[in-house]
Amino acid sequence: SPLQAERMLALNGPTGGKLILKGGRKPESVVLVHCVGRQEVGYCSGICCAEAIKLGLRMKKHHGPVEVIHLYQDLCLAKPSAHHLYREAVEAGCRFLQIESVIGLDEEDHRIRTAYLAWGHQNQIHSDMAILMTAMVPPRHLKDLAFILEISEDRDGFFKTDHDLLRPYSSPMDGIYVIGACQGPADIERSV
């Protein structure tokens, strides 16, 4: 998962910031699969693409000659900073392949085989590591908290605000404000 990869790349993480596989060797190639679960939840989280690009760029810059391949359906780069990251990633040698869908992931000869559909043709790519960028969904307990606080939920299960434009942080209960990722997918910058 992206969280596990971030933890691995952290200097105080379990590998001391080194990108390594279970057997202790460095991966030669990493595939980042975007939009995992998007069709099932019915929406685009809007932040995963930028996070995947940051993660891939970090691997490319700080971990030597590793091939980084992004498999995506639609790139959602909502902010100008995300467009800059994309250009930087392309210049650093990250590859971006637009696909229709991932058909399957399995292990083959100690490598990960990712089968995907692109332009009506089935293809596959082999890598040492695959990171699945999953859709951002509300936690299961949010429904219980909504009941306790008497806050409505939207159709996706996130907290609903009084008015998206006029009162974007107000809840029906006085003194309770709906901020950050509890009102929908959000990165740290938007949440703060």
C-alpha positions as CSV (number, residue, x, y, z in Angstrom):
1,S,0.0,0.0,0.0
2,P,1.1,3.6,-0.4
3,L,1.3,3.9,3.4
4,Q,3.6,1.0,3.7
5,A,5.8,2.4,0.9
6,E,5.9,5.8,2.6
7,R,6.8,4.1,5.9
8,M,9.6,2.1,4.2
9,L,11.0,5.3,2.6
10,A,11.0,7.2,5.9
11,L,14.5,7.5,7.5
12,N,13.0,6.3,10.8
13,G,11.1,3.5,9.1
14,P,11.7,-0.3,9.3
15,T,14.3,-0.2,6.5
16,G,16.0,3.0,7.5
17,G,14.7,4.8,4.4
18,K,16.0,2.1,2.0
19,L,13.7,0.8,-0.7
20,I,14.2,-3.0,-0.3
21,L,12.2,-6.2,-0.9
22,K,11.5,-8.9,1.7
23,G,14.7,-10.8,0.7
24,G,16.8,-7.7,1.2
25,R,17.5,-6.8,-2.4
26,K,16.7,-3.5,-4.1
27,P,13.8,-3.6,-6.6
28,E,14.7,-2.8,-10.1
29,S,11.2,-1.9,-11.1
30,V,8.1,-0.6,-9.3
31,V,4.6,-0.3,-10.7
32,L,2.1,2.1,-9.2
33,V,-1.5,1.2,-10.1
34,H,-3.8,4.2,-9.9
35,C,-7.6,4.2,-9.5
36,V,-7.9,0.9,-7.6
37,G,-11.5,0.6,-6.4
38,R,-12.7,3.8,-8.2
39,Q,-15.4,2.0,-10.1
40,E,-16.6,0.2,-7.0
41,V,-17.0,3.4,-4.9
42,G,-18.3,5.4,-7.8
43,Y,-16.0,8.5,-7.5
44,C,-12.5,9.7,-8.0
45,S,-10.7,10.6,-4.8
46,G,-9.0,13.5,-6.6
47,I,-5.7,13.2,-4.6
48,C,-4.3,9.8,-5.3
49,C,-2.6,10.6,-8.6
50,A,-0.6,13.4,-7.1
51,E,0.4,11.2,-4.2
52,A,1.4,8.4,-6.5
53,I,3.5,10.7,-8.6
54,K,5.2,12.1,-5.4
55,L,5.9,8.5,-4.2
56,G,7.3,7.4,-7.6
57,L,9.4,10.5,-7.9
58,R,10.8,10.0,-4.5
59,M,11.8,6.4,-5.3
60,K,13.3,7.5,-8.6
61,K,15.4,10.4,-7.1
62,H,16.6,8.8,-3.9
63,H,16.9,5.1,-4.7
64,G,19.2,4.8,-7.6
65,P,18.3,3.2,-10.9
66,V,14.8,2.0,-10.3
67,E,12.3,1.9,-13.1
68,V,9.0,3.5,-12.0
69,I,5.9,2.8,-14.1
70,H,2.5,4.4,-13.4
71,L,-0.6,2.6,-14.8
72,Y,-3.5,5.0,-14.8
73,Q,-7.0,5.4,-16.2
74,D,-7.3,9.1,-15.9
75,L,-4.8,11.4,-14.4
76,C,-6.5,13.8,-11.9
77,L,-4.0,16.6,-11.3
78,A,-6.3,19.2,-9.7
79,K,-3.6,21.7,-8.6
80,P,-0.8,23.4,-10.5
81,S,1.7,21.9,-8.2
82,A,0.5,18.4,-9.3
83,H,1.2,19.4,-12.9
84,H,4.7,20.5,-12.0
85,L,5.2,17.1,-10.2
86,Y,4.1,15.2,-13.2
87,R,6.5,17.1,-15.5
88,E,9.3,16.5,-13.0
89,A,8.5,12.8,-12.8
90,V,8.5,12.5,-16.6
91,E,11.9,14.3,-16.8
92,A,13.2,12.0,-14.1
93,G,12.3,9.0,-16.3
94,C,9.1,7.8,-14.7
95,R,6.8,6.2,-17.3
96,F,3.1,6.8,-17.5
97,L,0.8,4.2,-19.3
98,Q,-2.9,5.0,-19.8
99,I,-4.9,1.8,-19.4
100,E,-8.6,0.9,-19.3
101,S,-8.4,-1.5,-16.4
102,V,-6.1,-3.9,-14.5
103,I,-7.2,-7.4,-15.1
104,G,-5.1,-9.1,-12.5
105,L,-2.0,-9.2,-10.3
106,D,0.0,-12.4,-9.5
107,E,3.4,-13.6,-8.7
108,E,5.5,-15.2,-11.4
109,D,9.1,-16.2,-10.8
110,H,9.5,-14.0,-7.7
111,R,8.2,-11.0,-9.7
112,I,4.8,-9.4,-9.9
113,R,2.9,-9.7,-13.1
114,T,0.3,-7.0,-13.7
115,A,-2.1,-7.8,-16.5
116,Y,-4.0,-4.8,-17.9
117,L,-6.3,-3.8,-20.7
118,A,-5.2,-0.9,-22.9
119,W,-6.9,0.2,-26.1
120,G,-8.7,-3.1,-26.4
121,H,-5.6,-5.2,-26.1
122,Q,-4.5,-7.3,-23.1
123,N,-0.9,-6.5,-22.0
124,Q,1.2,-7.4,-19.0
125,I,4.2,-5.9,-17.2
126,H,6.6,-7.5,-14.8
127,S,8.0,-5.7,-11.7
128,D,9.6,-6.3,-8.4
129,M,7.1,-4.3,-6.5
130,A,3.5,-3.1,-7.1
131,I,1.8,-0.3,-5.1
132,L,-1.9,-0.1,-5.3
133,M,-3.3,3.5,-5.1
134,T,-6.8,2.7,-3.6
135,A,-9.8,5.0,-3.6
136,M,-10.2,7.0,-0.4
137,V,-13.3,5.9,1.5
138,P,-14.8,6.9,4.8
139,P,-13.8,4.7,7.8
140,R,-16.5,2.2,8.9
141,H,-16.9,3.9,12.3
142,L,-17.9,7.3,10.7
143,K,-21.5,6.1,10.4
144,D,-21.6,5.5,14.2
145,L,-20.0,8.9,14.9
146,A,-22.5,10.6,12.5
147,F,-25.4,9.0,14.5
148,I,-24.0,10.1,17.9
149,L,-23.3,13.7,16.6
150,E,-26.6,13.8,14.7
151,I,-24.7,14.7,11.5
152,S,-26.1,13.6,8.1
153,E,-23.9,11.6,5.7
154,D,-23.7,12.2,1.9
155,R,-24.3,9.5,-0.6
156,D,-20.6,8.3,-0.3
157,G,-20.7,8.0,3.5
158,F,-18.8,11.2,4.4
159,F,-20.2,13.9,6.7
160,K,-22.5,16.3,5.0
161,T,-22.2,20.1,5.6
162,D,-25.0,22.6,5.8
163,H,-24.2,24.2,2.4
164,D,-21.1,23.4,0.2
165,L,-20.6,27.0,-0.8
166,L,-22.1,29.2,1.9
167,R,-21.3,27.2,5.0
168,P,-18.7,24.5,3.9
169,Y,-17.7,23.6,7.5
170,S,-20.9,23.9,9.4
171,S,-22.9,20.9,10.6
172,P,-26.5,21.0,11.7
173,M,-25.3,20.9,15.3
174,D,-24.1,24.2,16.8
175,G,-20.4,24.1,17.7
176,I,-19.6,21.0,15.6
177,Y,-17.6,21.7,12.4
178,V,-16.9,19.3,9.6
179,I,-13.4,19.7,8.3
180,G,-10.7,17.7,6.5
181,A,-11.2,14.2,5.2
182,C,-14.4,13.4,7.1
183,Q,-16.3,15.5,4.5
184,G,-14.7,13.8,1.5
185,P,-11.3,12.7,0.1
186,A,-8.7,15.4,1.0
187,D,-4.9,15.7,1.2
188,I,-3.2,17.3,4.2
189,E,-3.0,20.7,2.5
190,R,-6.8,20.9,2.0
191,S,-7.5,19.5,5.5
192,V,-5.5,22.0,7.4
